Amino acid sequence: MQRRRFVTSAALGGAALAAALPRPAIAQTPPEVQWQLASSFPRALGTLNGGIEYLCARVAALTDNKFQIRPFAPGELAPPLAVLDAVQAGTVEIGHTAPNYYTGRNPALAFASALPFGLTSRQQMAWLRHGNGLELINDVLKDAGCLGIPAGNTGAQMGGWYRKEIRAPDDLKGLKIRVAGLAGDVLARMGAAPQLLAGGDIATALEKRGVDAAAWTGPYDDEKLGLNKFARIYHYPGWWAGNETLWAIVNLDKWRDLPAIYKAALETACYDAGSWMQAKYDAENPAALRRLVAGGTVLRPFPPDVLQAAGRASLAVVNDLAAKNPAFRKIAESWKPFRGEEGMWFQVAETGFANLFTPQARAAQPPR
């Protein structure tokens, strides 16, 4: 009888103790969270807008649909070139945009996207994730009450659409050209008249001759926007964008309120979307370029003297900004040596491998 009372008391005591202990986080029901996302990019673009839709779907899938992010097209929640402002103000919780659009606020944000004669997409991600770049960029965004996560990349861009071929540096003088980021500063130094326009406005500006030339991303997107209808010369390479990193910009207060598991889901979805986006560009651009050339597009490389002049102007712009802007200088001190090391390594491995497929290299190979 005493043994039965002891067992019963022990069981009740164990139950009381278990009730008093905190429940494991995994056993707790995560809250439902609904955010709105403001986009800088037209819905017509299956790469940029497709990446946003992919990101939102991944967040939902990773959180059993508890964390929902609803994307909105440019202009629905915020103007396409003011997404960062809307996130900072708390009008929306998150935006998807290119930091290059906001170099007028702080030129240091150019490092988040692309600098002229800068890094490739792989080198950029290496610097961001393993070269302290992400922390440096978020130090700048913190001043705006925001946090950023890389969430897309166009890869190396084209040099844009022109009514007249650029044969010498002087051909850039007075040229009204749509371009983003520090490329505008460089082209202005070379005598051009750069303009920043949202993607959805570029074709109209070309058609109505508001600009003489325009650079967007590459063949797949440019064809979708119809830029080839209003300018025939397609120059390459886009020396100002060896990559163009796009970001999910989050209001810092809203980020702090997220459960840790949702923060992890959002970060994972952003990096997944980046991989998805660049893969889609790489898959779609070759066929798009073939279609454009078959339709009358004239493909032309920038002449060496134009590239050399642009390189000198780029160096001057970067040096001037480093002298004037402490944030720019701090990031440049990390970015420049990293670029040097990456350039050396890629020259040996990546470029060395790519050169195996030049006509000269193929001609020297034994027959198979």
ZALOTOR-476561 format. One record per residue (C-alpha): residue number from 0; z, x, y. Coordinates in nm, 3 decimals, padded with zeros to 5 digits. Layout:
<nuse num="NUM" zz="Z" xx="X" yy="Y"/>
...
END
This chain:
<nuse num="0" zz="00.000" xx="00.000" yy="00.000"/>
<nuse num="1" zz="00.091" xx="00.282" yy="00.240"/>
<nuse num="2" zz="-00.232" xx="00.461" yy="00.147"/>
<nuse num="3" zz="-00.436" xx="00.152" yy="00.237"/>
<nuse num="4" zz="-00.264" xx="00.126" yy="00.578"/>
<nuse num="5" zz="-00.331" xx="00.497" yy="00.644"/>
<nuse num="6" zz="-00.701" xx="00.466" yy="00.560"/>
<nuse num="7" zz="-00.738" xx="00.157" yy="00.778"/>
<nuse num="8" zz="-00.558" xx="00.318" yy="01.070"/>
<nuse num="9" zz="-00.765" xx="00.635" yy="01.038"/>
<nuse num="10" zz="-01.086" xx="00.437" yy="01.038"/>
<nuse num="11" zz="-00.984" xx="00.239" yy="01.345"/>
<nuse num="12" zz="-00.877" xx="00.556" yy="01.520"/>
<nuse num="13" zz="-01.211" xx="00.722" yy="01.445"/>
<nuse num="14" zz="-01.398" xx="00.421" yy="01.582"/>
<nuse num="15" zz="-01.192" xx="00.426" yy="01.901"/>
<nuse num="16" zz="-01.258" xx="00.798" yy="01.944"/>
<nuse num="17" zz="-01.631" xx="00.749" yy="01.891"/>
<nuse num="18" zz="-01.636" xx="00.471" yy="02.150"/>
<nuse num="19" zz="-01.459" xx="00.692" yy="02.399"/>
<nuse num="20" zz="-01.706" xx="00.982" yy="02.363"/>
<nuse num="21" zz="-02.020" xx="00.985" yy="02.584"/>
<nuse num="22" zz="-02.331" xx="00.860" yy="02.409"/>
<nuse num="23" zz="-02.599" xx="01.125" yy="02.348"/>
<nuse num="24" zz="-02.879" xx="01.117" yy="02.608"/>
<nuse num="25" zz="-03.134" xx="01.048" yy="02.334"/>
<nuse num="26" zz="-02.954" xx="00.725" yy="02.245"/>
<nuse num="27" zz="-02.956" xx="00.595" yy="02.601"/>
<nuse num="28" zz="-03.237" xx="00.366" yy="02.713"/>
<nuse num="29" zz="-03.450" xx="00.542" yy="02.976"/>
<nuse num="30" zz="-03.499" xx="00.344" yy="03.297"/>
<nuse num="31" zz="-03.830" xx="00.187" yy="03.388"/>
<nuse num="32" zz="-03.991" xx="00.370" yy="03.680"/>
<nuse num="33" zz="-04.305" xx="00.264" yy="03.866"/>
<nuse num="34" zz="-04.477" xx="00.493" yy="04.112"/>
<nuse num="35" zz="-04.790" xx="00.470" yy="04.324"/>
<nuse num="36" zz="-05.036" xx="00.758" yy="04.351"/>
<nuse num="37" zz="-05.260" xx="00.814" yy="04.653"/>
<nuse num="38" zz="-05.582" xx="01.001" yy="04.575"/>
<nuse num="39" zz="-05.810" xx="01.211" yy="04.793"/>
<nuse num="40" zz="-06.109" xx="01.170" yy="04.560"/>
<nuse num="41" zz="-06.371" xx="00.895" yy="04.522"/>
<nuse num="42" zz="-06.354" xx="00.667" yy="04.220"/>
<nuse num="43" zz="-06.723" xx="00.737" yy="04.154"/>
<nuse num="44" zz="-06.639" xx="01.089" yy="04.034"/>
<nuse num="45" zz="-06.560" xx="01.084" yy="03.664"/>
<nuse num="46" zz="-06.413" xx="01.434" yy="03.681"/>
<nuse num="47" zz="-06.171" xx="01.420" yy="03.972"/>
<nuse num="48" zz="-06.086" xx="01.051" yy="03.945"/>
<nuse num="49" zz="-06.108" xx="01.075" yy="03.567"/>
<nuse num="50" zz="-05.847" xx="01.349" yy="03.574"/>
<nuse num="51" zz="-05.613" xx="01.125" yy="03.775"/>
<nuse num="52" zz="-05.653" xx="00.841" yy="03.527"/>
<nuse num="53" zz="-05.592" xx="01.084" yy="03.241"/>
<nuse num="54" zz="-05.275" xx="01.213" yy="03.409"/>
<nuse num="55" zz="-05.134" xx="00.863" yy="03.460"/>
<nuse num="56" zz="-05.214" xx="00.759" yy="03.104"/>
<nuse num="57" zz="-05.047" xx="01.072" yy="02.964"/>
<nuse num="58" zz="-04.727" xx="01.007" yy="03.161"/>
<nuse num="59" zz="-04.713" xx="00.654" yy="03.021"/>
<nuse num="60" zz="-04.781" xx="00.772" yy="02.665"/>
<nuse num="61" zz="-04.515" xx="01.044" yy="02.683"/>
<nuse num="62" zz="-04.248" xx="00.801" yy="02.806"/>
<nuse num="63" zz="-04.322" xx="00.501" yy="02.583"/>
<nuse num="64" zz="-04.465" xx="00.326" yy="02.893"/>
<nuse num="65" zz="-04.130" xx="00.346" yy="03.073"/>
<nuse num="66" zz="-04.268" xx="00.570" yy="03.350"/>
<nuse num="67" zz="-04.579" xx="00.415" yy="03.501"/>
<nuse num="68" zz="-04.792" xx="00.574" yy="03.774"/>
<nuse num="69" zz="-05.061" xx="00.354" yy="03.928"/>
<nuse num="70" zz="-05.347" xx="00.539" yy="04.101"/>
<nuse num="71" zz="-05.508" xx="00.412" yy="04.420"/>
<nuse num="72" zz="-05.844" xx="00.512" yy="04.566"/>
<nuse num="73" zz="-05.879" xx="00.699" yy="04.897"/>
<nuse num="74" zz="-05.797" xx="00.477" yy="05.190"/>
<nuse num="75" zz="-05.605" xx="00.217" yy="04.990"/>
<nuse num="76" zz="-05.263" xx="00.377" yy="05.044"/>
<nuse num="77" zz="-05.352" xx="00.678" yy="05.258"/>
<nuse num="78" zz="-05.661" xx="00.834" yy="05.417"/>
<nuse num="79" zz="-05.819" xx="01.088" yy="05.179"/>
<nuse num="80" zz="-05.733" xx="01.383" yy="05.403"/>
<nuse num="81" zz="-05.377" xx="01.263" yy="05.473"/>
<nuse num="82" zz="-05.235" xx="01.229" yy="05.122"/>
<nuse num="83" zz="-04.982" xx="01.507" yy="05.179"/>
<nuse num="84" zz="-04.864" xx="01.330" yy="05.495"/>
<nuse num="85" zz="-04.816" xx="01.002" yy="05.306"/>
<nuse num="86" zz="-04.612" xx="01.171" yy="05.034"/>
<nuse num="87" zz="-04.402" xx="01.355" yy="05.292"/>
<nuse num="88" zz="-04.331" xx="01.029" yy="05.474"/>
<nuse num="89" zz="-04.234" xx="00.856" yy="05.149"/>
<nuse num="90" zz="-04.512" xx="00.599" yy="05.184"/>
<nuse num="91" zz="-04.608" xx="00.690" yy="04.828"/>
<nuse num="92" zz="-04.416" xx="00.879" yy="04.562"/>
<nuse num="93" zz="-04.703" xx="01.102" yy="04.451"/>
<nuse num="94" zz="-05.050" xx="01.210" yy="04.560"/>
<nuse num="95" zz="-05.343" xx="01.394" yy="04.405"/>
<nuse num="96" zz="-05.521" xx="01.619" yy="04.650"/>
<nuse num="97" zz="-05.645" xx="01.968" yy="04.737"/>
<nuse num="98" zz="-05.399" xx="02.181" yy="04.939"/>
<nuse num="99" zz="-05.707" xx="02.336" yy="05.104"/>
<nuse num="100" zz="-05.730" xx="02.016" yy="05.310"/>
<nuse num="101" zz="-05.405" xx="02.101" yy="05.488"/>
<nuse num="102" zz="-05.453" xx="02.461" yy="05.598"/>
<nuse num="103" zz="-05.447" xx="02.332" yy="05.954"/>
<nuse num="104" zz="-05.079" xx="02.251" yy="05.898"/>
<nuse num="105" zz="-05.007" xx="02.581" yy="05.727"/>
<nuse num="106" zz="-05.278" xx="02.829" yy="05.624"/>
<nuse num="107" zz="-05.051" xx="02.953" yy="05.343"/>
<nuse num="108" zz="-05.147" xx="02.638" yy="05.152"/>
<nuse num="109" zz="-05.490" xx="02.796" yy="05.095"/>
<nuse num="110" zz="-05.333" xx="03.010" yy="04.823"/>
<nuse num="111" zz="-05.254" xx="02.691" yy="04.631"/>
<nuse num="112" zz="-05.624" xx="02.601" yy="04.608"/>
<nuse num="113" zz="-05.858" xx="02.894" yy="04.670"/>
<nuse num="114" zz="-05.924" xx="03.181" yy="04.908"/>
<nuse num="115" zz="-06.269" xx="03.321" yy="04.984"/>
<nuse num="116" zz="-06.351" xx="03.598" yy="04.735"/>
<nuse num="117" zz="-06.030" xx="03.508" yy="04.554"/>
<nuse num="118" zz="-05.934" xx="03.422" yy="04.198"/>
<nuse num="119" zz="-06.112" xx="03.243" yy="03.916"/>
<nuse num="120" zz="-05.949" xx="02.936" yy="03.766"/>
<nuse num="121" zz="-05.792" xx="03.136" yy="03.482"/>
<nuse num="122" zz="-05.669" xx="03.406" yy="03.718"/>
<nuse num="123" zz="-05.529" xx="03.143" yy="03.952"/>
<nuse num="124" zz="-05.330" xx="02.978" yy="03.675"/>
<nuse num="125" zz="-05.204" xx="03.316" yy="03.559"/>
<nuse num="126" zz="-05.078" xx="03.390" yy="03.911"/>
<nuse num="127" zz="-04.922" xx="03.046" yy="03.951"/>
<nuse num="128" zz="-04.742" xx="03.036" yy="03.616"/>
<nuse num="129" zz="-04.668" xx="03.403" yy="03.550"/>
<nuse num="130" zz="-04.702" xx="03.577" yy="03.887"/>
<nuse num="131" zz="-04.446" xx="03.381" yy="04.091"/>
<nuse num="132" zz="-04.722" xx="03.186" yy="04.263"/>
<nuse num="133" zz="-04.585" xx="02.841" yy="04.181"/>
<nuse num="134" zz="-04.248" xx="02.923" yy="04.332"/>
<nuse num="135" zz="-04.408" xx="03.066" yy="04.645"/>
<nuse num="136" zz="-04.629" xx="02.761" yy="04.699"/>
<nuse num="137" zz="-04.338" xx="02.524" yy="04.646"/>
<nuse num="138" zz="-04.136" xx="02.716" yy="04.904"/>
<nuse num="139" zz="-04.406" xx="02.614" yy="05.154"/>
<nuse num="140" zz="-04.426" xx="02.253" yy="05.029"/>
<nuse num="141" zz="-04.047" xx="02.224" yy="05.043"/>
<nuse num="142" zz="-04.069" xx="02.241" yy="05.423"/>
<nuse num="143" zz="-04.270" xx="01.917" yy="05.403"/>
<nuse num="144" zz="-04.018" xx="01.755" yy="05.169"/>
<nuse num="145" zz="-04.257" xx="01.782" yy="04.876"/>
<nuse num="146" zz="-04.299" xx="01.952" yy="04.541"/>
<nuse num="147" zz="-04.631" xx="02.045" yy="04.383"/>
<nuse num="148" zz="-04.760" xx="02.073" yy="04.027"/>
<nuse num="149" zz="-05.112" xx="02.207" yy="03.950"/>
<nuse num="150" zz="-05.313" xx="01.915" yy="03.814"/>
<nuse num="151" zz="-05.680" xx="02.002" yy="03.795"/>
<nuse num="152" zz="-05.945" xx="02.263" yy="03.866"/>
<nuse num="153" zz="-06.315" xx="02.249" yy="03.943"/>
<nuse num="154" zz="-06.381" xx="02.604" yy="03.825"/>
<nuse num="155" zz="-06.614" xx="02.821" yy="04.033"/>
<nuse num="156" zz="-06.799" xx="02.610" yy="04.288"/>
<nuse num="157" zz="-07.154" xx="02.612" yy="04.418"/>
<nuse num="158" zz="-07.240" xx="02.728" yy="04.770"/>
<nuse num="159" zz="-07.359" xx="02.388" yy="04.885"/>
<nuse num="160" zz="-07.669" xx="02.202" yy="05.005"/>
<nuse num="161" zz="-07.887" xx="02.318" yy="05.296"/>
<nuse num="162" zz="-08.194" xx="02.185" yy="05.468"/>
<nuse num="163" zz="-08.309" xx="02.540" yy="05.538"/>
<nuse num="164" zz="-08.261" xx="02.842" yy="05.317"/>
<nuse num="165" zz="-08.000" xx="03.097" yy="05.428"/>
<nuse num="166" zz="-08.188" xx="03.429" yy="05.427"/>
<nuse num="167" zz="-07.968" xx="03.637" yy="05.659"/>
<nuse num="168" zz="-07.623" xx="03.616" yy="05.822"/>
<nuse num="169" zz="-07.780" xx="03.502" yy="06.150"/>
<nuse num="170" zz="-07.903" xx="03.185" yy="05.978"/>
<nuse num="171" zz="-07.542" xx="03.065" yy="05.969"/>
<nuse num="172" zz="-07.505" xx="03.072" yy="06.347"/>
<nuse num="173" zz="-07.471" xx="02.722" yy="06.485"/>
<nuse num="174" zz="-07.495" xx="02.569" yy="06.136"/>
<nuse num="175" zz="-07.288" xx="02.251" yy="06.104"/>
<nuse num="176" zz="-07.149" xx="02.270" yy="05.752"/>
<nuse num="177" zz="-06.898" xx="02.061" yy="05.562"/>
<nuse num="178" zz="-06.647" xx="02.292" yy="05.393"/>
<nuse num="179" zz="-06.272" xx="02.301" yy="05.325"/>
<nuse num="180" zz="-05.991" xx="02.553" yy="05.358"/>
<nuse num="181" zz="-06.011" xx="02.904" yy="05.495"/>
<nuse num="182" zz="-06.387" xx="02.903" yy="05.427"/>
<nuse num="183" zz="-06.409" xx="02.714" yy="05.754"/>
<nuse num="184" zz="-06.229" xx="02.994" yy="05.939"/>
<nuse num="185" zz="-06.456" xx="03.254" yy="05.782"/>
<nuse num="186" zz="-06.777" xx="03.064" yy="05.857"/>
<nuse num="187" zz="-06.661" xx="03.001" yy="06.213"/>
<nuse num="188" zz="-06.611" xx="03.375" yy="06.255"/>
<nuse num="189" zz="-06.971" xx="03.417" yy="06.134"/>
<nuse num="190" zz="-07.095" xx="03.173" yy="06.399"/>
<nuse num="191" zz="-07.115" xx="02.848" yy="06.199"/>
<nuse num="192" zz="-06.959" xx="02.515" yy="06.298"/>
<nuse num="193" zz="-06.749" xx="02.405" yy="05.999"/>
<nuse num="194" zz="-06.634" xx="02.046" yy="05.952"/>
<nuse num="195" zz="-06.382" xx="01.901" yy="05.707"/>
<nuse num="196" zz="-06.499" xx="01.570" yy="05.561"/>
<nuse num="197" zz="-06.367" xx="01.364" yy="05.271"/>
<nuse num="198" zz="-06.586" xx="01.353" yy="04.961"/>
<nuse num="199" zz="-06.693" xx="00.996" yy="05.017"/>
<nuse num="200" zz="-06.822" xx="01.076" yy="05.367"/>
<nuse num="201" zz="-07.039" xx="01.378" yy="05.290"/>
<nuse num="202" zz="-07.362" xx="01.207" yy="05.184"/>
<nuse num="203" zz="-07.362" xx="00.985" yy="05.492"/>
<nuse num="204" zz="-07.304" xx="01.285" yy="05.717"/>
<nuse num="205" zz="-07.597" xx="01.467" yy="05.557"/>
<nuse num="206" zz="-07.822" xx="01.162" yy="05.574"/>
<nuse num="207" zz="-07.746" xx="01.094" yy="05.943"/>
<nuse num="208" zz="-07.763" xx="01.466" yy="06.025"/>
<nuse num="209" zz="-07.403" xx="01.485" yy="06.131"/>
<nuse num="210" zz="-07.404" xx="01.810" yy="05.933"/>
<nuse num="211" zz="-07.682" xx="02.051" yy="05.844"/>
<nuse num="212" zz="-07.526" xx="02.160" yy="05.514"/>
<nuse num="213" zz="-07.243" xx="02.057" yy="05.285"/>
<nuse num="214" zz="-07.044" xx="02.210" yy="05.003"/>
<nuse num="215" zz="-06.851" xx="01.992" yy="04.759"/>
<nuse num="216" zz="-06.788" xx="02.119" yy="04.403"/>
<nuse num="217" zz="-07.081" xx="02.162" yy="04.165"/>
<nuse num="218" zz="-07.383" xx="01.996" yy="04.002"/>
<nuse num="219" zz="-07.210" xx="01.708" yy="03.822"/>
<nuse num="220" zz="-07.013" xx="01.585" yy="04.123"/>
<nuse num="221" zz="-07.283" xx="01.668" yy="04.377"/>
<nuse num="222" zz="-07.537" xx="01.465" yy="04.180"/>
<nuse num="223" zz="-07.292" xx="01.173" yy="04.160"/>
<nuse num="224" zz="-07.249" xx="01.179" yy="04.538"/>
<nuse num="225" zz="-07.628" xx="01.200" yy="04.586"/>
<nuse num="226" zz="-07.617" xx="01.511" yy="04.805"/>
<nuse num="227" zz="-07.949" xx="01.629" yy="04.663"/>
<nuse num="228" zz="-08.121" xx="01.333" yy="04.830"/>
<nuse num="229" zz="-08.061" xx="01.472" yy="05.178"/>
<nuse num="230" zz="-08.090" xx="01.850" yy="05.138"/>
<nuse num="231" zz="-08.313" xx="02.044" yy="04.902"/>
<nuse num="232" zz="-08.180" xx="02.404" yy="04.899"/>
<nuse num="233" zz="-07.885" xx="02.457" yy="04.663"/>
<nuse num="234" zz="-07.717" xx="02.793" yy="04.727"/>
<nuse num="235" zz="-07.480" xx="02.979" yy="04.498"/>
<nuse num="236" zz="-07.221" xx="03.110" yy="04.440"/>
<nuse num="237" zz="-06.947" xx="02.934" yy="04.636"/>
<nuse num="238" zz="-06.790" xx="03.262" yy="04.747"/>
<nuse num="239" zz="-06.507" xx="03.066" yy="04.909"/>
<nuse num="240" zz="-06.403" xx="02.895" yy="04.584"/>
<nuse num="241" zz="-06.399" xx="03.097" yy="04.265"/>
<nuse num="242" zz="-06.175" xx="02.810" yy="04.164"/>
<nuse num="243" zz="-06.038" xx="02.503" yy="04.338"/>
<nuse num="244" zz="-05.694" xx="02.409" yy="04.213"/>
<nuse num="245" zz="-05.596" xx="02.048" yy="04.270"/>
<nuse num="246" zz="-05.233" xx="01.941" yy="04.282"/>
<nuse num="247" zz="-05.004" xx="01.650" yy="04.217"/>
<nuse num="248" zz="-04.783" xx="01.644" yy="04.527"/>
<nuse num="249" zz="-04.450" xx="01.463" yy="04.475"/>
<nuse num="250" zz="-04.198" xx="01.345" yy="04.732"/>
<nuse num="251" zz="-03.900" xx="01.574" yy="04.677"/>
<nuse num="252" zz="-03.637" xx="01.300" yy="04.700"/>
<nuse num="253" zz="-03.826" xx="01.089" yy="04.445"/>
<nuse num="254" zz="-03.857" xx="01.393" yy="04.218"/>
<nuse num="255" zz="-03.482" xx="01.453" yy="04.229"/>
<nuse num="256" zz="-03.420" xx="01.091" yy="04.129"/>
<nuse num="257" zz="-03.632" xx="01.120" yy="03.813"/>
<nuse num="258" zz="-03.459" xx="01.163" yy="03.476"/>
<nuse num="259" zz="-03.517" xx="01.509" yy="03.330"/>
<nuse num="260" zz="-03.729" xx="01.366" yy="03.049"/>
<nuse num="261" zz="-03.963" xx="01.204" yy="03.303"/>
<nuse num="262" zz="-03.991" xx="01.527" yy="03.502"/>
<nuse num="263" zz="-04.095" xx="01.705" yy="03.182"/>
<nuse num="264" zz="-04.346" xx="01.429" yy="03.102"/>
<nuse num="265" zz="-04.503" xx="01.451" yy="03.449"/>
<nuse num="266" zz="-04.531" xx="01.831" yy="03.437"/>
<nuse num="267" zz="-04.686" xx="01.815" yy="03.089"/>
<nuse num="268" zz="-04.934" xx="01.545" yy="03.198"/>
<nuse num="269" zz="-05.037" xx="01.748" yy="03.506"/>
<nuse num="270" zz="-05.116" xx="02.060" yy="03.303"/>
<nuse num="271" zz="-05.293" xx="01.849" yy="03.039"/>
<nuse num="272" zz="-05.503" xx="01.685" yy="03.312"/>
<nuse num="273" zz="-05.594" xx="02.026" yy="03.450"/>
<nuse num="274" zz="-05.723" xx="02.139" yy="03.113"/>
<nuse num="275" zz="-05.910" xx="01.811" yy="03.064"/>
<nuse num="276" zz="-06.074" xx="01.830" yy="03.406"/>
<nuse num="277" zz="-06.205" xx="02.184" yy="03.382"/>
<nuse num="278" zz="-06.333" xx="02.123" yy="03.030"/>
<nuse num="279" zz="-06.525" xx="01.819" yy="03.155"/>
<nuse num="280" zz="-06.678" xx="02.016" yy="03.440"/>
<nuse num="281" zz="-06.784" xx="02.291" yy="03.202"/>
<nuse num="282" zz="-06.935" xx="02.035" yy="02.965"/>
<nuse num="283" zz="-07.117" xx="01.829" yy="03.231"/>
<nuse num="284" zz="-07.238" xx="02.083" yy="03.489"/>
<nuse num="285" zz="-07.514" xx="02.250" yy="03.283"/>
<nuse num="286" zz="-07.706" xx="01.929" yy="03.215"/>
<nuse num="287" zz="-07.654" xx="01.810" yy="03.573"/>
<nuse num="288" zz="-07.797" xx="02.136" yy="03.709"/>
<nuse num="289" zz="-08.103" xx="02.099" yy="03.487"/>
<nuse num="290" zz="-08.157" xx="01.744" yy="03.612"/>
<nuse num="291" zz="-08.125" xx="01.851" yy="03.974"/>
<nuse num="292" zz="-08.375" xx="02.135" yy="03.940"/>
<nuse num="293" zz="-08.616" xx="01.912" yy="03.749"/>
<nuse num="294" zz="-08.588" xx="01.662" yy="04.036"/>
<nuse num="295" zz="-08.690" xx="01.912" yy="04.302"/>
<nuse num="296" zz="-08.374" xx="02.099" yy="04.393"/>
<nuse num="297" zz="-08.444" xx="02.460" yy="04.491"/>
<nuse num="298" zz="-08.179" xx="02.688" yy="04.347"/>
<nuse num="299" zz="-08.117" xx="03.002" yy="04.554"/>
<nuse num="300" zz="-07.854" xx="03.279" yy="04.545"/>
<nuse num="301" zz="-07.699" xx="03.386" yy="04.872"/>
<nuse num="302" zz="-07.863" xx="03.716" yy="04.975"/>
<nuse num="303" zz="-07.648" xx="04.031" yy="04.936"/>
<nuse num="304" zz="-07.624" xx="04.091" yy="05.311"/>
<nuse num="305" zz="-07.492" xx="03.736" yy="05.363"/>
<nuse num="306" zz="-07.225" xx="03.792" yy="05.097"/>
<nuse num="307" zz="-07.132" xx="04.128" yy="05.247"/>
<nuse num="308" zz="-07.096" xx="03.977" yy="05.594"/>
<nuse num="309" zz="-06.889" xx="03.693" yy="05.450"/>
<nuse num="310" zz="-06.667" xx="03.944" yy="05.270"/>
<nuse num="311" zz="-06.598" xx="04.133" yy="05.593"/>
<nuse num="312" zz="-06.524" xx="03.813" yy="05.781"/>
<nuse num="313" zz="-06.295" xx="03.693" yy="05.501"/>
<nuse num="314" zz="-06.092" xx="04.013" yy="05.511"/>
<nuse num="315" zz="-06.056" xx="03.982" yy="05.888"/>
<nuse num="316" zz="-05.936" xx="03.621" yy="05.861"/>
<nuse num="317" zz="-05.681" xx="03.703" yy="05.591"/>
<nuse num="318" zz="-05.547" xx="04.002" yy="05.785"/>
<nuse num="319" zz="-05.517" xx="03.798" yy="06.105"/>
<nuse num="320" zz="-05.329" xx="03.519" yy="05.930"/>
<nuse num="321" zz="-05.095" xx="03.762" yy="05.754"/>
<nuse num="322" zz="-05.010" xx="03.914" yy="06.092"/>
<nuse num="323" zz="-04.936" xx="03.575" yy="06.252"/>
<nuse num="324" zz="-04.791" xx="03.359" yy="05.974"/>
<nuse num="325" zz="-04.479" xx="03.477" yy="05.782"/>
<nuse num="326" zz="-04.536" xx="03.238" yy="05.490"/>
<nuse num="327" zz="-04.897" xx="03.351" yy="05.457"/>
<nuse num="328" zz="-04.792" xx="03.716" yy="05.465"/>
<nuse num="329" zz="-04.519" xx="03.664" yy="05.203"/>
<nuse num="330" zz="-04.759" xx="03.500" yy="04.959"/>
<nuse num="331" zz="-05.035" xx="03.753" yy="05.028"/>
<nuse num="332" zz="-04.799" xx="04.033" yy="04.930"/>
<nuse num="333" zz="-04.773" xx="03.876" yy="04.583"/>
<nuse num="334" zz="-05.132" xx="03.754" yy="04.555"/>
<nuse num="335" zz="-05.325" xx="04.066" yy="04.658"/>
<nuse num="336" zz="-05.192" xx="04.310" yy="04.395"/>
<nuse num="337" zz="-05.218" xx="04.040" yy="04.130"/>
<nuse num="338" zz="-05.583" xx="03.986" yy="04.220"/>
<nuse num="339" zz="-05.647" xx="04.360" yy="04.191"/>
<nuse num="340" zz="-05.500" xx="04.379" yy="03.843"/>
<nuse num="341" zz="-05.681" xx="04.066" yy="03.728"/>
<nuse num="342" zz="-06.010" xx="04.196" yy="03.865"/>
<nuse num="343" zz="-05.975" xx="04.517" yy="03.668"/>
<nuse num="344" zz="-05.892" xx="04.335" yy="03.343"/>
<nuse num="345" zz="-06.164" xx="04.073" yy="03.376"/>
<nuse num="346" zz="-06.422" xx="04.338" yy="03.460"/>
<nuse num="347" zz="-06.345" xx="04.510" yy="03.131"/>
<nuse num="348" zz="-06.316" xx="04.209" yy="02.904"/>
<nuse num="349" zz="-06.459" xx="03.887" yy="03.046"/>
<nuse num="350" zz="-06.742" xx="04.030" yy="03.256"/>
<nuse num="351" zz="-06.816" xx="04.287" yy="02.987"/>
<nuse num="352" zz="-06.859" xx="04.008" yy="02.736"/>
<nuse num="353" zz="-07.064" xx="03.790" yy="02.972"/>
<nuse num="354" zz="-07.300" xx="04.081" yy="03.037"/>
<nuse num="355" zz="-07.395" xx="04.078" yy="02.669"/>
<nuse num="356" zz="-07.604" xx="03.772" yy="02.745"/>
<nuse num="357" zz="-07.809" xx="03.902" yy="03.038"/>
<nuse num="358" zz="-08.184" xx="03.933" yy="02.971"/>
<nuse num="359" zz="-08.157" xx="04.313" yy="02.978"/>
<nuse num="360" zz="-07.872" xx="04.318" yy="02.725"/>
<nuse num="361" zz="-08.049" xx="04.075" yy="02.494"/>
<nuse num="362" zz="-08.365" xx="04.285" yy="02.504"/>
<nuse num="363" zz="-08.167" xx="04.590" yy="02.396"/>
<nuse num="364" zz="-08.007" xx="04.415" yy="02.098"/>
<nuse num="365" zz="-08.158" xx="04.465" yy="01.751"/>
<nuse num="366" zz="-08.360" xx="04.172" yy="01.617"/>
<nuse num="367" zz="-08.173" xx="03.929" yy="01.395"/>
END
